[in-house]
């Protein structure tokens, strides 16, 4: 996820009027003899170019005169990429990138191709082979990337190769095809620009630099935000793209701030609504979306509690009942999936610290998206209208970039979705968390922060001062219990277990100080130790991380599967190896590297049984979520595995790991042990906010067939088993021990 978002941050919208389809995709044309491939970008920034060596190699090549090599040299930069941007629009529906890769000793990452489609404001399609990248040492082999191509939305194409981690990569023989034709032979298209695209009046500033708050202004801003958000997704003219709704907010917000009472506010908003369109609204004759209702729309205070005049109330009701187009400029659904896709949202990336108007836009935009298109709004744990009221002063009064980022992070964390966080990176936020970290890894066990793991590079001093299992009670003079309370509002996660999972690495064991002073409890005695802190990327720079085997036999004739390394191509060998075992342990304390529900899941089942149902949104009925039919994952009949199966989970089991566990649980012989999982399931949807902030949400509602939710609560667990500090000290895997006992029990 981190790498994907880093690459997405490099988005640059390019438009050109060039008509000549002349490309240097194969990188054979140089700007001068021995020079640089024309049109190619080697590394996105100076840090990458310092940490990686990129050059042409005329000795090792697959075809032509040379290949391009990328090799890790030094430094803490995670990855490096080469990029060939094509700022043109084409006619077609499918685009394919092909190239040959050769690798040498790739570790702690992978080598791969990458391709990205950029729209008017953001990325609209992306693949960087993150789940199928090349590792180790391999000879020349051709790889492909296929993504959908939308000539209506696309503005540019980026292709290239990347190296994550250490080792060396060679790439050669690039080909780019649209609908099977070389791109040089494909007809160019023309960008479709509509009114909303052409309104660029407020791209640099909203013109609103300060808002003086009092109770009256704050209430008016609350109503204006709900009014703005309601019209954005309900008014047919806005759905058609006839208005840049960001710009319209800035045109009318000064009037809202200036009104003296509710009556004047009603007049100001009614005047705004009257300017949206001159055409009368047509009432919808459509039937409501089918299926059992999971969540009904909530319009905040707009209907019945706003104090608006009857004339405005009537017009708002007409908008609510209006017939809306099938396609909406600002919202659509992901093809074949159904989670929300927030279209045409400008991110205003150059505004590290947006002005007051843009800060309100960020709040309104996020609140509105969650209000109408978050499938888990009903389990956020707070009134979402109250959340808007509370956040207004925090956004309006944010005095600098750090305050703005923290207000945004706090709002994002308040929806309690482990997928949700600020994933785009922020210097201000990183500086708030700390430039350094402790020289060991910590984790919460038995609700106490303990020293869990020493890392490669830890000095003898670290290992003398700290022991595995030491309980940390105070950090730099502040009790851990107080630090937890302080950082909880900024720790975006679905439940407390997952907040504690993330807090040590994100906050507690980070600092801007060059040293840490820890108060630790060991064997009933309290001591204090001071140790030098280390840079964030200090560990494992050039050392391969251990790769766990995908499957193996354990002592006692028990099979073991680790989904973090498993590939579906392993399944035939697993079936053969495990055919006479008494049971299988699936270690789901990871993120699966392949999609297992309909492959390995089928292997476990002797008869059909549903394992999941979904809730989905509807573009034409914002705020309404309905249940789908149950989904089955097939069965293997008499060839299904007949022994016991135990799945181990904990807070590291997230998203696809949770979905996969649900699929396995539909088999009668499967039991799940462990503790609360991350409670964040469903395909993710990206949200962009002013200041270049990128976040995501769980975009589909995921439920067991009986309606039991997974969001926030995690998967169903048959037996709770949690690690202990004693077990950590003794180097025991207590979940694995419990799983073996369960399989061996009569």
N, C-alpha and C positions, 0 to 999 in steps of 0.2 A: 504493500500500500504506500509506504513512504516513498519508494522510488517512483512509482506511478505518478504520485502527486508532484514530485520534484520535476519530472519531465513535463507534466501538464503545465506547470508554472512557466515553462519556457515558451508558452504559446505567444505567437506574434501574428496578428492578422495582416496578411499581405494581399493586396489587390493590384493587378496590372492590366493594362490594355493591350499587351503584346499579343500578336496574332500568329507569330512564327513558332511552330512546335519544334524547337531546337533544344535538345536536352543533352546533358552529360551524365546520365544516370550511371553508366558503367565506369565513370571517373577516369576515363582514358585520356580525355583532352586536358592538357595542362596550360596554365597561363603563360608559361615559358619553359624551355627545356630544363628538365630537372626541377621544375617548379611545383605549383599547387594545383590540384584538380579544380577546374573552373566550376564555380557554383557550390562547392562543398565547404562546409564549416567543420573545422576540427576542434572539438571541445566547445562547450558553451560559455566558459569563463576562464579567467587566468588561473584559478585554483585547480581546475581540471587539467589544464595544459601543463601545470607544474608537477602534478602528481602522476600524470600518465604521459607516455611517449607515443605520439601518433606520427606515422611516416609511411611513405610509399616503399614497397619492398619488391624489387625486380627479380629477386632470386627465388623467393617462395611465392608462387602465384598459381591460380587455377586456370586462368586464361588471360589473353591480352598481354600487355607490356608489364603490368605490375598488379599487386594487391595493395590493400591498405591494412596496416597493422596497428593495433592498440596494445600497449603493454603497461602494466602498473610499475611505477618507478619508486615512489615514496609518498609520504604524506598521508593525511587522514581523509581525503576526499573519497567518497564511497564508490562513485562510478564516473565513467567518461563516455561520451558518445560522439559520433560523427553524424552530420545532418545535411541532407540535400533538400532545400525548400523549393517547392514549385508553386508559385503564386498565380495559379490559373484555375478556371472552372471548366469541367468537362461534362460531356454527356455520357451517362452510364449509370449502372446500379451496383456493380461489384468491382472492387479494386484489389489487386494481388501484388505483393512484393515477393520476389525471389532473389536469393543470393546464396553463395557458397561460403561456409565457415570452416575454418581450421583452428584448433585451439591447442594450447600447451599449458598444462598445470593450472587450470582455472580452479580457484578455491575461494571459500567464503562468499560465493556469489555465482555468477554465470555469465556466459556470452550469448548474445542473441541479436536478432534484427529488431527494428522498431519502425512503426508507421503511425502517423497521426493525421487526422483530418481536422482542420480548423475552420470554424464558422465565422460569423461576423464578430463575435465577442469571446468565443471560448472553443475549447476542443469538443468535437461532436463524435469522434470515434478514435480509438486508441488501442494499440497492442504492442507490448514490448517483450513478449515471450517470457514473462516473469515466472510462469508456472511450468514452462517446458524448455527452459534455457539449457545451454550446453555447458557441461562441467568436465573437469579433468583434462585429459589429452585426447584429442580426436583428429582424424584426418579429414580431408576435404569432403564436405557433404552439403547438399543443397537443402535449404530450409525455405518455408513459405509463411507468409502472413496474409490472411484474407479478412477484409472488413467491408461492411456495406458502404456504398458511396451515394451521397445525396447531393446532386448537383444544385438543388434549390438552396441548400443550407451551406454547402462547402464554399470556402474562399481560398484555401490553400492546402497543399499536401506536403507533409514532411516524411522523408524516409531516411534510414540510416542503420547503423549498427552500434552496439554498446557493450561495454565490459563493466561488470559489477564485481568488485572484490579484486583478488590478485590473479596473476597469470598473464597470458598473452593471447591475443586474438588476431587472426587474419581474416579478411573478408574480401570477396571478389565476385565478379559476374552478376552484378545487380541487374534485375529486370523489373519493370513496373508495367502491369497490364490492367486495363479496364475492360470488363466483360470479355476477357480473353485476348484482347488486342494490345499490342505495344502502345504505350501512351503517345508516342510520336504520331501514331496513325489514328488517334481518336479525335473526333471533332470537339472543338471548344464550345462551351456553353456561355451564357451570359448571366451574371448575378442578378437575382430578382430583388430589387429594392422597393420597399413600400414606405409609407409615410413615417412610420415609427423609426425606420432606419435613417431617414433623411433629417430628422430633428436632432441636431447636435449642439443645441444652444447651451447646454450645461455640462459639457464634458470635462471642464477644468474646475469649475466652482459652482456651487448652488446659489451663491450670493447671500447666503444666510450664515453669518459668522458667529452670531451669538443669540441665544434665546434666554430671556430672563424668566425663570419659572416662579409661579405661585400656584396655589390650588386651582384657580380658575384656568390658567393657561395649561396646566398639566391635564386637566379634564378635557379641555378642547383638543389638545394634541392626541389624547387617547381616542376620542371620537373620530378625529380626522384620520388617524391611522387605520381604524377599523373601516371607515368609509372608503378610503383609498384602496385597501386590500380587497374589500368586497367588490368594488367596481372592476378592479384589475382582472378578476377571474370570472365575473358574471356579465359584464356589459358587452353586448355583441360587437360594438364598434371597436372596443379595446381588443377583444378577441381577434378581430380581423387585422389588427396591427395599424389602425388608423391614428394611434397616439403613442408617443413615447411616454409611458406612464411615469417614469422617473422624472422626466422634464416637467410634466404637468404637475407633479407634486411641488416642485420648486417654484412654479409659476403661482400656485395658489396658497402655499404654506404661509407666506407673509400676511395674507389676509386673515388666515385662521389665527395666527398669533396676535393680530391687532384687534380682533373683536372683543367687545366689552362684556357680552353676556351670551346666554344660550340662544336667544332669539337671533342675535346677529350671526352667531355661528351657523344656525340653520339656514339663514339667508345666504351666507357665503358658500356653504356646501351645495345649496340648491342651484345657485348661479354657476358653480363649477360643473355640476351634473348637466345643466342645460347646455353647456358648451361642448359636451362630449359628442353629441350628434343632433342634427336637426330632424332626422327621420323618426317617425313614431315607432315604438317598439312593438314587435309582434309576439303575442303570447304563444308559448310552446304548447304544441299538441301532443308531445311525446309522452309515452308512459314512463313512469319511474323505472329506474334500473331494477332488473329482477334480482332475486336472491334474498336471503335473510339479511336484514340490516344489522351491521356490526356497530357503526357509528353514524349518527345523524348530524347534519350541519349545525353549526353554532355560529351565529352572526354577531356575537358580542352584545353590545348595547344598542345596536342599530334599530331593532324592531321592538318597540314597547318601552325601552328604558333610556332612550337617548334624549328625550325632551325636544325632539325635532318638531317643527310645525307639520300639520296634517298634509300640506302640499308636498313637502319633501318626503314624508313617510309614504305617500301614495306613489311617488316616482320611484322610490327605492323598491317598493313592492313590485312595481312594473318591471324593474330590472331583474328582480329575483325570479319572476315568472316568465321572463323573456325567452324567446327561441334563440339559441346560440348556435353558431356554426360548428360543424364537426371538428374542424381544426382551429386551434387557439394559438395565437402568436406567442403567448407566454407559457403555455403548459401543453404537454403531450404525454403519451405513455411510451415506455421502451418497447420496441417491437418484440412480440412473442413472449413478453414477460409481464408487462403491465404496471411496473412501478413508475412513479412520476418522473418526467424529464422536464426540467425547468429551462425552457428555451429563451434565447435572446435576452439573457440577463447580463448587463454590463458590469464588469468587476472593478473598473476605475483603479487599476493596479498601481498607477503612479502616485496615488494619494495614500502615503503611509499613515498620515494623520488627517483624515477627511474633516472638512468643516462641519459645523453643527447641522446643516441641512442634510449632508450626506450621511452623517452619523444617524440621524433619524430615519433616513432611507434604509440604512442597514437594518435597523430595528424593525421597521414596518415590513420590509421584505421578508425577513426571517420569520417574524410572527405570523404573517399571512400564509406563507408556505406551510408552516406547521399546522396552522389552524384549519386549512382546507385540504392538505394532502399528506399529512403524516398519519400512517395507519394505526399508530399507537398513541394517538393524542389522548385517548381515554384512560391511559395508565401512566401518564406523565407524573401524576401525584400532586398536582396543584391546578388551580383554576387558571387556564391559559389567558383569560382576559385580565386577571389580576397580575399575571406575569408581565403583560404589556405595561400596565400602570406602574408597576415597580421599576421596570427597566428604563422608562422615559427619563427620569432625572439622571440615571447612571450614564446613559448615552449622551444626553444633552450636555452634562457637566463634565464629561471626560476631558481632562485638562491637557493630555498629551497622548502620544501614540500608545504608550504602555497602558494608560487608563482605558483607552478605546479598545485595545486588544483584550484586556481583562473583562471589561463589560460584555464584550462579544462572547468570550469564552464562558463566562458565567451564564449567559443566556443559553448558549449551546448546551452546556452541561445540565441545565435545568430540565431538559426534556428526557434525561436519564436513558440515553441510548448509547451503548458502548461504541457503536459505529461513529457517533457524532463527536467531533473534536475540531480543532483548528489544525488542518493537515497541510496547509500551504507553507508553513514555516514563517517565522517572524523574528527579526533580530530583537525587537523590544520584548517579545514574549520569552525568547531564549535568555535574554539578559535578566529578566525577572526570575526565571527559574534558576539561573546560575550558570556561569561559564565553566565551572569545574564540577567534579563529582568525587564521591568517596572511592578509595582504592579497593573496593570489594563490592559484591552484590548483596543486597538485602531483600528480605521478603517477610510477609506477615504469616506467622504460624501460631496457631492458638491465640489469634488476635494480638500478637506481640511482634514488633519489628526485630528480626534476628539477622545476624550475619549468616548468609546462606552459602556463599560460594566465593572462593578465591579465583582470580583470573590470571591468565598468562601474563607475566610481567609484574605480578605482585612481588614486592621485595621481601626479604627476610624480616625486615622491621615490621611490615604489615602482619605477617604470619606470627610473629612473636607477640605483638600487642593484641591481636584479635584471634579468637577461636571460632570455628564453625559452631553455630548454636548460641553464641553470645546474644543476650537480649539487650537491645539498645533502648534506654529509657529517656535519654536526653540528647539533643543535638545542638551544639553551640549554645548551651545554656538554656535551651527551651525544651520543656517536656514534650515527648513525642505525642502524648494525648492532646496537648494544646495545638501542636502543629497539624495533626489530623483534622481537627475542627476548622482550622484556618484554611486548609487547602481543599477540603471537601467540596465547597461550591465551585471550584475551578477544575475538579477532577471529573471529566465526562465519562460516565459509565452507567450501566443499567442498574446495578445493585452494589451493595456495600462490599461484597467479596471482591468484585472486579475493581472497585475504587481502590481498595487496599492492594490489589494486584499491581496497579499502575502507579500508585503514589510514591513508592521509594525511588523508582527511576526518573519520574517526572519532577518531583519536588523535594522529598525528604532528604535524599542523599545527593542533592545538588546544592551548589553554593557559589557565590561570587568571591568567597574567601579562599586564600591559598592554603588553608588548613582547616581541618575539622577537629572539634573536641567532642568526644562521645562519652557519655556516662553509660556504662554497661553493667549488666547483672550476669554473674557467672558463678554457678555453684552456691547460690545464696548470698554472695558477696558483691558489693557494688564498688566499682573502680572507675577512674576517669583516664581516658587515653586521648592524646592529641597526635594527629597524623597528617602529613601533607596531602592535599587534594591533587587530583590529576586532571588533565584535559578530557573533554567529553569523549573524544575518539582515541583514547590512550590504548585500550586493550585490543589484542588480536589483530594488529595491523597486517601482519604478514604471516600469520600462522593459520593453517587450515582448521576450521571448526570440525569437531567430530560429526560424521554422518551416520545416523542410526540406520540399521538394516531395516528394510521394509517388512521382512518376515523371517521367522526362525522357529526352531523347536526349543522349548524350554525343558528343563529337567522335569520328569514326571509325565512325559508324553503330552505336553500341552503346547498348542500353537500360539504364536505371538505375532500380532500385526501392528505396525506403526504407520498410520495413515500419512504422517508427515513425509515419508519417503516412498510410500506405496504408489504404484502405477497400475492401471487396469491391465496392462500387458503382463503383470505378475500373476494374475488370477489363475490361469491354468496350472502354473507351477505350485501355487498355494493349494489348490484343490488336490493335487496329487500328493503333496507333502503332508497335508493335514487329514488325509482320508481316514486314517485309523487313530487319530488323536481323541482324547477324552473331552477336550474342550479347547476353545480359542479365547485368548485375551486380546481385545482391541484397545490399544493405548491411544485414546482420543484426546490426550493432553497436548494437542498440537493443532495445526491447521492442515487439513488434507491437501496433498499435492496433486490429487486427481479426483474426479467426481465419482463417488462410490455408490450412491443410493440405488442406482439401477443396474449395477454390476455386482459388486460384493454383496450389496443388500439382497439381490435376487438369490445369490448363492446360499443365503442363510434361511430362505423361506421355502416351505414345502407346499404352501397354499396361499391364495390371494388374500390380501388384507390391506385396507387403506392405511396410510401413515401420516397424511397431512391434509389440511385444508387451508385455503388462503382467503384473505380479504383484499379487495382491490378498489381503487378509486375510479371515478368517472369524470372525464374532462367536462362534460356538459352539466354535471351536477356536483359542483365543488363542495367538499365537506362530507359527502355521502360515501360510506364504505359498506360493501356487501360481501357475504361469504360465497365462495366458489363451491363446486362439488368436491368430494374427497378424491385424493389422488392415490393410486396404488403404484407399487414399484415391482410388480411381477413376482414370479416364484420359479424355483427349479424343480418342483414336484418331487419325485422319488430320489432325484439326484442331489437334493438339498443337503447341507451339512446337518448331521443328526446329533452332534454333541452339544454340550453347554457352551454358551457364548457370554462372556462378561466384557462390558465396555466400561473403561475407566475415564472419568471426566473430572474436571475442576474448573476454576475460573479462567484458565487458559483455553478452554474449549469454547470457541466462539464462532458464530455465523455458520459457515459451511460445516464446521465440526458439529454444531448443534443440529443442523438439518440432517446430516448424515446419521447421527445418533438416533434421531426420530425414525429415520427409514429402517435402521436395524431393529429398533424396538418393536416394529410391527411383526417380527418373527417371534414365535411362541417360546423359543429356547434362549432368548436374549434377556439378560439382566444388566442394569446400569448401576455402578457404584461410584462413590466419590462425593463431591460437594457441588455447591451452586455454580452453574456455568455462567458464561458472560451475559446471557439474556439479550442477545442482539442477533436476530435472524431476519432473513429477507434480503433480496437484492438491493444494493445501495443506490441512492440517488444523490447526485452532486448538487450543492448549493454554492453560489458565488455571492460575495458581499463586498461592498466598497472597501478599498484598500487592498484589493487582491486577495482577500480572505477566501479560502476554499474549505468547505466542510461537507459532510455527507450525512445522510440519515438512512435508517432501515426503511426501504420503500415499499415492501410487501408485508402484509400481516400474515404471520405463520402460526398455525394452531394445530393441535392434535385433532384427530377426527371427532373426538367427543367435545371439542370446543375449548379444551384446556389451553391457556395461552403459554407462550414461551418467552415473550418479551418481558424483560426485567427479572422474571422468576427462573428462567433457564429450563432445561429439559427435565422430564420426570426422572427421579432417582429412586431405585428400589432399596438401596442401603447406603446410608451416609457413612462415608469413611473420610477422615481428614488426617493429614500428616501431623505428627507431634514433634516438638523440639527434641525430645529424647530420641525419636527415630532419626531425625536429621543428624544428630551427633553420632549416632551409631551407624550412619550411612545405610539406612534401610529404606526401601521403597514400600511403605506400608500399604499403599493401594494395591500394588502388585501382589503383596503377600495375601491381602484379603481376597483378591480375585482368584488366586490359586486355591485358597481354602474353599471358596464357593464352588469352584469346579470339582474339587475332590470330594465335596460333601455328597452323601448318599441322597 
